[in-house]
Amino acid sequence: GQVRGLCGTFNGDQRDDFTTPEGDVEPGVAAFANAFRAAGACPPLRPGLPHPCDGFPGSRERAETACAVLMGPAFQ
């Protein structure tokens, strides 16, 4: 009952982990993160998470190669 913030409430109940400083429970990541955003410090998050390859299109092939190693027989 003492922990709150971007790391959640740490009470074992995931339903209230997105509790804002005002005490509201947000249903999504973007609204929750925006509740902690300092006004004017950065643009607000939009709903939905962008795909990581969209920000670094030249890295897709390298990432897929690295993931193939992690998903391969050596790590099973």
FIPA-207951 format. One record per residue: residue in one letter; x, y, z of N, C-alpha, C, O in turn. Coordinates in steps of 0.1 Angstrom, whole numbers, plus 2048, in hexadecimal, padded with zeros to 3 digits. Example, Ala and Ser with C-alpha at 12.3 -4.5 7.8 and 13.67 -1.06 7.14 Angstrom:
A8847C784E87B7D384E8847DF84E88E7DF855/S8807EA8478897F584788180084F88680B850/
***
This chain:
G8087F480080080080080880D800803818800/Q81580C80081E81780082481B7F38288267F1/V8258117EA82C8147DD8238187D28188127D1/R8268227CB81E8277C082782E7B68328327B9/G82382E7A982B83579F82C82C793824823790/L83683078B83882977E83B81A77F83A813776/C83F81678B84280878D8368007938377F4796/G82B80679481F80079981D8017A88248097AE/T8147F97AE8117FA7BC8187EF7C48187F17D0/F81D7E57BD8247DA7C481C7D47CF8217D17DA/N80F7D27CD8067CB7D78017BE7D27F87B87D9/G8067B97C78017AC7C27F57AD7BA7F07A37B4/D7EF7B87B97E27BA7B17E57C27A47E77CF7A5/Q7E77BC7997EA7C378D7E07CC7887E27D5780/R7D47CB78D7C97D47887CB7E278C7C57EB786/D7D37E57977D47F379B7E37F87987E780279E/D7EB7F17907F87F578E7F9802786803809787/F7EF80577E7EF8127767E881D77E7E0825778/T7EA81E78B7E48297937EB8357917F8836793/T7E584078E7EB84D78B7ED8557987E88517A3/P7F58607987F78687A47E986D7AA7E986F7B6/E7DF86E7A17D28737A67CA8687AC7BF86A7B1/G7CE85B7AB7C78507B07BE8497A67B883F7AA/D7BE84D79A7B684678F7BE83A78A7CA83A78B/V7B78307867BD8247807BB8257717B082476C/E7C68277697C582875B7C581A7547CC811759/P7BD81974A7BD80C7437C880973A7CB7FD737/G7CF8137357DA81172B7E781772F7E8820738/V7F28137297FF81772C80182672980782D731/A7FC82B71D7FF8387197F88427237FF84C727/A7EC8407277E58497307EC84973E7ED853744/F7F083D7427F783C74F80484474F80784C758/A80C84274481984974381785874281F85F748/N80D85C73B80A86A73980787174680987D748/A8018697507FD86F75D80A87376580987B76E/F81586D76282187076982A87A76183587E766/R82687E75582E88674C82E89475182489A755/A83A89A75183C8A87558378B174983C8AF73E/A82E8BA74B8288C27418348C973983C8CF73F/G8338C772C83D8CE72384A8C77228538CB71A/A84D8BD72B85A8B672A85C8AD71E8678AC719/C8518A771A85189E70E84389D70983A89F710/P8428986FC8348976F782D88B6FE833882702/P82088C6FF8188817058198756FC81A8756F0/L81886A70381885D6FC80A85B6F580085F6FB/R80B8556EA7FE8516E37FA8436E780383B6EA/P7EE8406E77EA8326EA7F08286E07F382B6D5/G7F381C6E57FA8126DD8098146DE80E81F6DF/L8108096DD81E8096DD8248086CF81F7FF6C7/P82D8106CB83380F6BD83C8026BD8427FE6C7/H83C7FD6B18457F16AF8537F66AF8568006A9/P85C7F06B786A7F56B88717F66AA87A7FE6A9/C86E7EE6A18757EE6948717FB68C8787FF683/D86580168F86180C68886A81868A86C820682/G87081969687982469A88782169488F82B693/F88B81569189881268C89780868189A7FC682/P89180C67588E80366B89B7FB6668997F0661/G8A78016668B37FA6628B77EF66B8C07E7667/S8B27EE6778B67E46808AD7D86818B07CE688/R8A37D767989A7CC6798A17BE67689F7B567E/E8A97BE66C8B07B26688B97AD6738BA7A1676/R8C17B66798CA7B36848C27AE6908C77A4696/A8B77B46938AF7B069E8A97A269C8A979A6A5/E8A479F69089F79268D8A978768E8A677C692/T8B678A68A8C178168B8C477E6998C677269D/A8C47886A28C77876B08BC77F6B78BF7766BF/C8B07826B38A577A6B98A476C6B58A17636BD/A8A97696A98A975B6A48B37536AD8B07476B0/V8BE7596B18C77526BA8C174F6C78C27446CC/L8BA7596CD8B47586DA8A974D6DA8A67466E3/M8A274D6CF8977436CD89B7366C889372C6C7/G8A87346C58AD7286BF8B071D6CA8AD71F6D6/P8B57126C58B77066CE8C17096D98C07026E4/A8CB7126D88D47146E38CE7196EF8D37176FA/F8C27206EE8BB7256FA8AF71E6FE8A7723706/Q8AC7126F88A070B6FB8A27027088996FB70C/
***
